[in-house]
Amino acid sequence: MKLLKIVFLDIDNVLNCATSVSNCNGWVGIDTVLVRKLAKIIQETNAEIVLTSTWKENFMPGAYKQTHQDAKYLSNKLRKQGLKVYDKTIDRNYNRGEGIMNWLNTHTNITAWVVLDDHYFDDFYKYGDAILKRWIWVDCKTGLTDEDTKEAIEILNNDKYEWKGDNT
């Protein structure tokens, strides 16, 4: 089984921000400059992307061609930087922490992981340091910054995550 590093990725306010001008079906689209920062994280850590964002709802991991318009847009924006989505989490009622931990519990080959998100979810505290020490809060005004990028690379290249199978 191949060992993996994972970036749990939110999209809105991470890959776009208050100054983004791109558009996706009338909504703020994805900023190429911010995707380049994500690409740097992936290139320097050999990590895979797992979507936690609401953008995941219509996204089919593993499908080269996406069928939903928003998923096509996301896939194309990532592909232009040599990126692809490995998988997505499943969570209920915006329990993003639960979705992350459940995903980890079904993938025992993870050696390091980081969460890039502009939002704190109440259930993050339920899992304590398991999530909190790997969560990078991204400012919605700027999206992913050089400092966030550096921190994510540091976590992914130095984390010593060991699967315990018990959400800790």
Secondary structure per residue as TSV (DSSP state, phi and psi in degrees):
chain	resnum	aa	ss	phi	psi
A	1	M	-	360.0	128.6
A	2	K	-	-70.7	131.9
A	3	L	-	-78.6	140.8
A	4	L	E	-129.2	150.2
A	5	K	E	-109.6	145.2
A	6	I	E	-128.7	137.3
A	7	V	E	-106.8	111.0
A	8	F	E	-82.4	113.3
A	9	L	E	-114.2	123.1
A	10	D	-	-88.4	154.0
A	11	I	-	-103.1	-59.5
A	12	D	T	-63.9	129.6
A	13	N	T	73.2	4.2
A	14	V	T	-111.3	-52.4
A	15	L	T	-101.4	8.1
A	16	N	S	-148.2	168.0
A	17	C	-	-157.9	-171.8
A	18	A	T	-59.6	-27.1
A	19	T	T	-101.4	2.9
A	20	S	-	-67.3	138.9
A	21	V	-	-110.5	-10.1
A	22	S	-	-68.3	158.5
A	23	N	E	-135.7	138.8
A	24	C	E	-132.7	101.6
A	25	N	T	55.7	40.3
A	26	G	T	88.2	-5.2
A	27	W	E	-105.5	164.7
A	28	V	E	-63.1	129.6
A	29	G	-	-86.8	-154.8
A	30	I	-	-108.3	134.8
A	31	D	-	-89.7	120.4
A	32	T	H	-58.6	-38.6
A	33	V	H	-60.8	-40.1
A	34	L	H	-72.5	-34.5
A	35	V	H	-65.1	-34.6
A	36	R	H	-62.2	-35.7
A	37	K	H	-67.8	-40.5
A	38	L	H	-62.4	-41.8
A	39	A	H	-60.2	-37.4
A	40	K	H	-62.0	-42.8
A	41	I	H	-59.6	-48.6
A	42	I	H	-64.2	-43.9
A	43	Q	H	-65.5	-38.8
A	44	E	H	-84.7	-7.8
A	45	T	H	-125.5	-12.1
A	46	N	T	58.8	35.0
A	47	A	-	-83.6	163.5
A	48	E	E	-109.6	154.5
A	49	I	E	-99.3	128.2
A	50	V	E	-120.1	119.9
A	51	L	E	-73.4	130.9
A	52	T	-	-112.2	-14.0
A	53	S	S	-65.4	158.4
A	54	T	G	-62.7	-17.0
A	55	W	G	-61.9	-17.2
A	56	K	G	-71.6	-19.9
A	57	E	G	-55.2	-36.9
A	58	N	G	-108.0	9.3
A	59	F	-	-93.7	134.8
A	60	M	-	-111.5	98.2
A	61	P	T	-57.7	141.7
A	62	G	T	86.9	-15.0
A	63	A	-	-85.2	122.6
A	64	Y	S	-66.0	-41.7
A	65	K	S	-108.2	121.2
A	66	Q	-	-85.5	148.7
A	67	T	-	-97.4	-31.7
A	68	H	S	-81.9	141.9
A	69	Q	H	-57.9	-43.9
A	70	D	H	-66.2	-39.2
A	71	A	H	-66.4	-39.1
A	72	K	H	-60.9	-46.2
A	73	Y	H	-58.6	-50.5
A	74	L	H	-60.4	-48.5
A	75	S	H	-58.5	-44.1
A	76	N	H	-65.8	-41.8
A	77	K	H	-62.7	-41.2
A	78	L	H	-70.6	-44.6
A	79	R	H	-58.6	-34.9
A	80	K	T	-61.6	-21.0
A	81	Q	T	-107.0	14.8
A	82	G	T	76.5	21.6
A	83	L	-	-109.2	154.4
A	84	K	-	-147.6	158.8
A	85	V	E	-88.1	128.8
A	86	Y	E	-81.5	-42.4
A	87	D	E	-164.8	-176.9
A	88	K	E	-141.7	155.7
A	89	T	-	-86.8	164.4
A	90	I	-	-124.7	123.8
A	91	D	-	-141.7	163.1
A	92	R	S	-114.2	142.6
A	93	N	T	50.1	41.8
A	94	Y	T	59.4	31.7
A	95	N	-	-88.8	73.8
A	96	R	H	-65.0	-35.1
A	97	G	H	-62.0	-42.8
A	98	E	H	-60.9	-42.5
A	99	G	H	-61.8	-41.8
A	100	I	H	-64.3	-49.8
A	101	M	H	-66.7	-37.0
A	102	N	H	-64.7	-40.2
A	103	W	H	-62.1	-45.9
A	104	L	H	-61.5	-37.0
A	105	N	H	-69.1	-16.7
A	106	T	T	-103.1	3.0
A	107	H	-	-131.1	93.7
A	108	T	T	-83.1	2.3
A	109	N	T	-102.3	22.4
A	110	I	E	-92.1	129.2
A	111	T	E	-105.1	-22.5
A	112	A	E	-160.2	151.0
A	113	W	E	-157.5	157.9
A	114	V	E	-143.5	151.5
A	115	V	E	-114.1	123.1
A	116	L	E	-108.1	111.2
A	117	D	E	-155.0	145.0
A	118	D	S	-90.8	-5.1
A	119	H	S	-122.0	138.9
A	120	Y	-	-92.6	124.6
A	121	F	-	-99.9	138.1
A	122	D	G	-52.5	-35.0
A	123	D	G	-77.9	-3.2
A	124	F	G	-58.8	-41.4
A	125	Y	G	-65.3	-30.4
A	126	K	G	-55.9	-34.8
A	127	Y	G	-99.4	2.5
A	128	G	T	53.1	-138.8
A	129	D	H	-62.0	-24.2
A	130	A	H	-52.0	-41.0
A	131	I	H	-99.2	-47.4
A	132	L	H	-59.3	-35.2
A	133	K	T	-79.8	-8.5
A	134	R	T	-113.8	2.2
A	135	W	E	-92.5	125.2
A	136	I	E	-106.0	115.2
A	137	W	E	-77.2	120.3
A	138	V	-	-100.6	127.5
A	139	D	-	-71.5	124.7
A	140	C	T	-63.9	-20.2
A	141	K	T	-74.7	-26.8
A	142	T	T	-117.2	-21.0
A	143	G	-	70.0	-165.6
A	144	L	S	-59.7	122.8
A	145	T	-	-102.4	171.3
A	146	D	H	-61.4	-37.2
A	147	E	H	-66.8	-41.9
A	148	D	H	-60.7	-42.8
A	149	T	H	-60.5	-47.5
A	150	K	H	-61.9	-43.4
A	151	E	H	-64.0	-41.6
A	152	A	H	-62.9	-43.3
A	153	I	H	-62.2	-42.4
A	154	E	H	-60.3	-47.6
A	155	I	H	-62.8	-48.4
A	156	L	H	-66.2	-34.3
A	157	N	H	-87.0	-9.6
A	158	N	H	-125.8	-2.9
A	159	D	-	-68.6	148.5
A	160	K	-	-125.0	52.7
A	161	Y	-	-67.1	131.8
A	162	E	-	-124.4	124.4
A	163	W	-	-64.1	129.1
A	164	K	-	-115.2	-14.1
A	165	G	S	71.3	19.0
A	166	D	S	-136.5	23.9
A	167	N	-	62.2	27.6
A	168	T	-	-118.2	360.0
